[in-house]
Amino acid sequence: MSGSDQWAIVWVDLAQGPIELDALREATARLDEVGAVLAMREEVSGVQSFAASESPTQRPRLCIYTRPDAIEALHGVVADLLARFDLIGSTRAEVRDDEEWKDAWKAFYKPLTFGEHQLLLRPSWIERQPGDPSLEVVIDPGRAFGTGLHQTTQLCLQRLCALARHDIAPGSVFDLGCGSGVLSMAAARLFDGASRMLAVDIDPEATDTTKENLTEAGLLDRIEVRTGVLEELEHERFDLVVANIRPVVLIPAAPALRQRLAPGASLTVSGILGDELDEVWRAYEAAGFVLDARAGGGRRHLDTWSALDLVLP
Ligand SMILES: C[S@@+](CC[C@H](N)C(=O)[O-])C[C@H]1O[C@@H](n2cnc3c(N)ncnc32)[C@H](O)[C@@H]1O
């Protein structure tokens, strides 16, 4: 969410009309997928989905938090997504200048535990509970993507925990498309021995938010943060690379990412919808990668999202 006083909501409602409850449940699941795709967009700060009640007259809806200047483009994006997921619906936007979104958005957050009780991810306003994992990442909803709630982020966090559990301890870590810095912070907590850590994002608001979160976590001296793209990096190689970005970026990046990996390094690419997985895999296979079966890696899925764990043979 931008620092300006105005913010916006785009409501997405499924069309009214007679519908069987089973069909309604199925449409609700597809609308949730639309919401998950929207939540990956830079201009979207968050998406809440409201399930239909058991009454066939009340339809499921999405509430998209965004910036006023993004409304027009979002109308088109939502229309395309509804068509892609075979849904008929309408959108309605409202611009607001009150503080209500902060409370609404806060109510949406919950703490999450990853790995085998290895890592806690919690918002700053929810206190630790007895028995919580000792390692934790504390996050505030910033302007950038990366609350940890999105499935694509969770797929990356699960991988980091699995590597740590199997004592695969990288000396260097590169987080491409760092967003709020959540994956860099998790890696810093899980891999004590990582002496070189780099977080890069194309969006200056993301790198600003990452720096704020790292400062808050006392990690700013461990992780270098840069605004930019992969192609601008010098010829440095890393033991662990995570890239949670959409395939439109991941696919052309495969050869350049190969150049950033040290021998035996582990690469996880996330941000992939199920029907995009084969295309992403083909790009990485063509760049010389094989699936990384270490620590239970390979093709992994969460809801409609997928990730690939890769290594150079
Ligand atoms: C889905 S978010 C992931 C954020 C965070 N890593 C997480 O897992 O929660 C993708 C991020 O990639 C950034 N991004 C998009 N294209 C990029 C590019 N070509 N180079 C670097 N970052 C990019 C976006 O600005 C966004 O912050």
PDBQT file of the ligand as one rigid body, heavy atoms in Angstrom, charges set to zero:
ROOT
HETATM    1  C1  LIG A 401       5.595 -12.661  -5.808  1.00  0.00    +0.000 C 
HETATM    2  S1  LIG A 401       6.600 -11.398  -5.192  1.00  0.00    +0.000 S 
HETATM    3  C2  LIG A 401       7.647 -12.341  -4.087  1.00  0.00    +0.000 C 
HETATM    4  C3  LIG A 401       8.077 -11.589  -2.849  1.00  0.00    +0.000 C 
HETATM    5  C4  LIG A 401       8.770 -12.437  -1.790  1.00  0.00    +0.000 C 
HETATM    6  N1  LIG A 401      10.007 -13.007  -2.303  1.00  0.00    +0.000 N 
HETATM    7  C5  LIG A 401       7.872 -13.539  -1.286  1.00  0.00    +0.000 C 
HETATM    8  O1  LIG A 401       8.140 -14.701  -1.584  1.00  0.00    +0.000 OA
HETATM    9  O2  LIG A 401       6.898 -13.270  -0.581  1.00  0.00    +0.000 OA
HETATM   10  C6  LIG A 401       7.623 -11.110  -6.598  1.00  0.00    +0.000 C 
HETATM   11  C7  LIG A 401       8.583  -9.954  -6.461  1.00  0.00    +0.000 C 
HETATM   12  O3  LIG A 401       9.420  -9.963  -7.617  1.00  0.00    +0.000 OA
HETATM   13  C8  LIG A 401       9.674  -8.633  -8.016  1.00  0.00    +0.000 C 
HETATM   14  N2  LIG A 401      10.057  -8.677  -9.431  1.00  0.00    +0.000 N 
HETATM   15  C9  LIG A 401       9.248  -8.790 -10.509  1.00  0.00    +0.000 A 
HETATM   16  N3  LIG A 401       9.975  -8.824 -11.633  1.00  0.00    +0.000 NA
HETATM   17  C10 LIG A 401      11.282  -8.746 -11.272  1.00  0.00    +0.000 A 
HETATM   18  C11 LIG A 401      12.523  -8.747 -11.979  1.00  0.00    +0.000 A 
HETATM   19  N4  LIG A 401      12.576  -8.833 -13.300  1.00  0.00    +0.000 N 
HETATM   20  N5  LIG A 401      13.662  -8.654 -11.275  1.00  0.00    +0.000 NA
HETATM   21  C12 LIG A 401      13.638  -8.554  -9.924  1.00  0.00    +0.000 A 
HETATM   22  N6  LIG A 401      12.494  -8.541  -9.195  1.00  0.00    +0.000 NA
HETATM   23  C13 LIG A 401      11.340  -8.646  -9.858  1.00  0.00    +0.000 A 
HETATM   24  C14 LIG A 401       8.371  -7.904  -7.707  1.00  0.00    +0.000 C 
HETATM   25  O4  LIG A 401       8.583  -6.526  -7.562  1.00  0.00    +0.000 OA
HETATM   26  C15 LIG A 401       7.920  -8.592  -6.422  1.00  0.00    +0.000 C 
HETATM   27  O5  LIG A 401       8.356  -7.886  -5.281  1.00  0.00    +0.000 OA
ENDROOT
TORSDOF 0
